[in-house]
């Protein structure tokens, strides 16, 4: 079996070093900041080494002109049929600035530019690479351990490289969209149990709320259409080699309707043998 190959890249200060440590703990052979021109040769050597089950490369703007050639080398890997996955780590600008000020480290491009100018130039330079990433993770609200756990879920070596896990996240629109959502489903148009006496203090995890939300024909039809949409899309993402799909389901507050639908979709996918993880962002401890 050939080694699993992963390229880790993204914005400075987004957690690439932490990601590399995570991959090392997962048993990957890791190299930091290898010039892109050496990637094909490195991958060739790795594929010839039966003891190496997985390899991860960390690449960033420190590579200078070599880094700007990365996309061309990725196309070369594609033409040679080399299978790999790209993980792109990003962070909100204000958080990125704060992290640099707190650590008192210099941005790799800061020698000729101000910090803000360096950050914005880096973002612009990486737009194309972000667009072709298999996994995009925003670490703005993540602790290091949460990033490590997320990567472990996606890239365990005992998990088939082509396998896809669906991550269902319920949320409230009034608290903002999940930053890492691949798809957003909006159920705010459905009847709201928030206005029903006795249901307001409960959550969508309670049987009474689930029964009330799904009693309406429009809710049942919506659920069926969501199931059909996901059924159609999963093989497309699977064929692309995407290791995970984050589906965010939102209502106004993230307490009732979105929770019911996230749970119902998870139950449907599990019944079809699909690996699923469910998170309820607005509920205490996710319960």
C-alpha positions in Angstrom: 0.0 0.0 0.0 1.4 3.4 -1.0 2.1 6.1 1.7 -0.5 8.7 2.4 0.8 12.1 1.3 -0.3 15.4 2.8 0.8 19.0 2.1 0.2 21.4 5.0 0.2 25.1 4.1 -1.7 28.3 4.8 -1.3 31.6 6.5 1.5 32.5 8.9 0.3 32.3 12.5 -2.5 29.9 11.6 -1.0 26.9 13.3 1.2 25.1 10.8 3.8 24.2 13.4 1.1 22.8 15.7 -0.3 20.9 12.7 3.1 19.4 11.9 3.5 18.2 15.5 0.0 16.6 15.2 1.0 14.7 12.1 4.2 13.5 13.7 2.1 12.1 16.6 -0.1 10.4 14.0 3.0 8.6 12.7 3.7 10.6 9.6 7.2 11.4 8.3 7.2 15.2 8.4 9.4 17.8 6.7 9.2 21.5 7.2 9.6 24.0 4.4 10.9 21.7 1.7 11.4 23.7 -1.6 8.5 22.8 -3.9 10.9 21.8 -6.7 12.0 18.9 -4.5 8.5 17.6 -3.8 8.1 15.2 -6.7 11.5 13.6 -5.9 10.6 13.4 -2.2 7.3 11.8 -2.9 9.0 9.3 -5.3 11.4 8.3 -2.5 8.6 8.1 0.1 6.6 5.8 -2.2 9.6 3.5 -2.5 9.9 3.2 1.3 7.6 0.5 2.6 8.2 1.5 6.2 6.7 5.0 5.6 2.9 4.9 5.9 2.4 8.6 5.6 4.3 11.8 4.8 3.4 15.4 5.6 5.1 18.5 4.2 4.8 22.0 5.7 5.1 24.7 3.0 4.8 28.5 3.5 6.0 31.9 2.3 9.4 31.3 3.7 10.0 29.3 0.5 10.2 32.6 -1.4 10.2 32.2 -5.2 10.1 28.4 -4.8 6.8 28.7 -2.9 5.3 30.7 -5.7 6.0 27.8 -8.0 4.1 25.3 -5.8 0.9 25.3 -7.8 2.8 24.4 -10.9 4.5 21.5 -9.1 1.1 20.3 -7.8 -0.1 20.2 -11.4 2.9 18.1 -12.2 2.0 15.7 -9.5 -1.5 15.5 -10.9 -0.2 14.7 -14.4 1.9 11.9 -12.9 -1.0 10.5 -11.1 0.5 11.1 -7.6 -2.3 11.1 -5.0 -2.0 13.7 -2.3 -4.1 16.0 -0.1 -3.7 19.7 0.7 -4.5 21.1 4.1 -4.9 24.9 4.2 -4.8 26.6 7.6 -6.3 30.1 7.8 -7.0 32.6 10.5 -9.0 35.9 10.7 -6.9 39.0 10.1 -7.5 40.6 13.5 -6.6 37.3 15.2 -3.5 36.9 13.1 -2.4 40.4 14.0 -3.0 39.7 17.7 -1.1 36.5 17.6 2.0 38.2 16.1 1.9 41.0 18.7 1.5 38.6 21.6 4.4 36.4 20.5 6.5 39.3 19.3 7.6 37.3 16.2 8.1 38.8 12.8 6.0 37.8 9.8 8.1 36.2 7.1 7.3 39.1 4.7 7.6 41.9 7.4 11.2 42.8 6.5 10.1 45.0 3.6 6.5 45.7 4.7 4.4 46.6 7.8 2.8 43.7 9.6 -0.7 44.5 8.1 0.7 44.9 4.6 2.7 41.6 5.0 -0.5 39.7 6.1 -2.6 41.1 3.3 0.1 40.3 0.7 0.4 36.8 1.9 -3.4 36.3 1.8 -3.5 37.5 -1.8 -0.5 35.3 -2.8 -2.2 32.2 -1.4 -5.7 32.7 -2.9 -5.2 30.1 -5.6 -3.7 27.5 -3.4 -6.6 27.9 -0.9 -9.0 27.3 -3.7 -7.5 23.9 -4.5 -7.2 22.7 -0.9 -8.9 19.5 0.1 -9.3 20.7 3.7 -9.6 24.3 4.9 -9.5 24.9 8.6 -10.0 28.3 10.3 -8.1 28.2 13.6 -9.3 31.7 14.8 -11.4 30.2 17.6 -9.4 26.9 18.1 -7.1 26.0 20.9 -4.0 23.9 19.8 -5.5 20.7 21.2 -8.7 21.3 19.1 -6.7 21.6 16.0 -4.8 18.4 16.8 -8.0 16.6 17.4 -9.5 17.8 14.1 -6.5 16.6 12.2 -6.5 13.3 13.9 -10.1 12.8 12.9 -9.3 13.5 9.3 -5.9 11.9 8.8 -5.5 8.8 11.0 -3.3 6.3 9.2 -5.7 3.5 10.0 -8.4 5.5 8.0 -8.5 4.9 4.3 -7.2 7.9 2.4 -10.3 7.9 0.2 -12.7 7.7 3.0 -14.9 10.7 3.7 -16.4 11.7 7.1 -19.4 14.0 7.3 -19.3 16.5 10.1 -22.7 18.0 10.9 -22.7 21.2 12.9 -25.9 22.8 14.3 -25.6 26.6 14.9 -27.5 29.8 15.4 -27.3 32.5 12.7 -27.4 35.2 15.3 -24.1 33.9 16.6 -22.4 33.8 13.2 -21.7 31.2 10.6 -19.3 28.3 11.4 -16.0 29.4 9.8 -15.2 26.0 8.3 -18.5 25.1 6.8 -18.5 23.6 3.3 -22.2 23.7 3.0 -24.8 25.7 5.0 -28.5 24.6 5.3 -30.9 27.2 6.6 -34.0 26.0 8.5 -35.2 29.3 9.9 -38.3 29.2 7.8 -39.7 26.3 9.7 -42.2 26.7 12.7 -40.2 27.7 15.8 -40.6 25.8 19.1 -39.1 28.8 20.8 -42.6 30.3 20.9 -44.2 27.1 22.4 -44.7 27.1 26.1 -42.8 24.2 27.6 -40.5 23.7 24.7 -38.5 27.0 24.9 -36.1 25.8 27.7 -35.5 22.5 26.0 -33.2 21.7 23.1 -33.5 19.8 19.8 -32.0 16.8 21.6 -35.2 16.4 23.6 -37.8 14.0 22.1 -40.6 16.4 22.6 -38.8 19.1 20.6 -37.9 16.7 17.8 -41.5 15.4 17.6 -42.9 19.0 17.4 -40.4 20.2 14.8 -40.9 17.2 12.5 -44.7 17.1 12.9 -45.1 19.7 10.1 -45.2 18.4 6.5 -42.9 21.2 5.4 -40.3 20.1 7.9 -40.5 16.4 6.8 -40.3 17.4 3.1 -37.3 19.7 3.8 -35.5 16.9 5.6 -36.1 14.5 2.7 -34.8 17.0 0.2 -31.7 17.6 2.4 -31.1 13.9 2.5 -31.4 13.7 -1.3 -29.0 16.6 -1.8 -26.3 15.1 0.5 -26.8 11.7 -1.2 -26.1 13.4 -4.6 -23.1 15.4 -3.3 -21.2 12.8 -1.2 -20.0 10.7 -4.2 -18.8 13.9 -5.9 -16.7 14.9 -2.9 -15.6 11.3 -2.4 -14.3 11.2 -6.0 -12.4 14.5 -5.5 -10.6 12.9 -2.5 -11.9 15.2 0.1 -11.4 13.6 3.5 -14.3 15.4 5.2 -17.4 17.5 4.5 -18.7 20.0 7.1 -22.4 20.6 6.8 -23.7 23.4 9.0 -27.4 23.5 9.8 -28.6 26.8 11.1 -31.7 28.2 12.8 -32.1 31.5 14.6 -30.6 30.6 18.0 -29.1 27.2 17.4 -31.1 25.5 20.1 -34.1 23.7 18.5 -34.7 23.3 14.8 -31.0 23.1 13.7 -30.3 20.6 16.4 -33.2 18.4 15.3 -32.1 18.5 11.7 -28.4 17.8 12.4 -29.4 14.8 14.5 -31.9 13.6 11.9 -29.3 13.9 9.0 -26.7 12.1 11.1 -29.1 9.3 11.9 -29.9 9.0 8.2 -26.3 8.9 7.1 -25.3 6.4 9.8 -28.0 4.1 8.6 -26.3 4.1 5.2 -22.9 3.3 6.8 -21.5 6.8 6.4 -19.0 8.0 9.0 -20.5 10.9 10.8 -19.7 13.3 13.6 -22.3 15.7 15.1 -21.6 18.9 17.0 -24.1 21.3 18.5 -22.2 24.6 18.7 -24.7 26.6 20.7 -25.5 24.0 23.3 -23.5 23.8 26.5 -20.8 21.1 26.1 -22.5 20.2 22.8 -25.3 18.4 24.6 
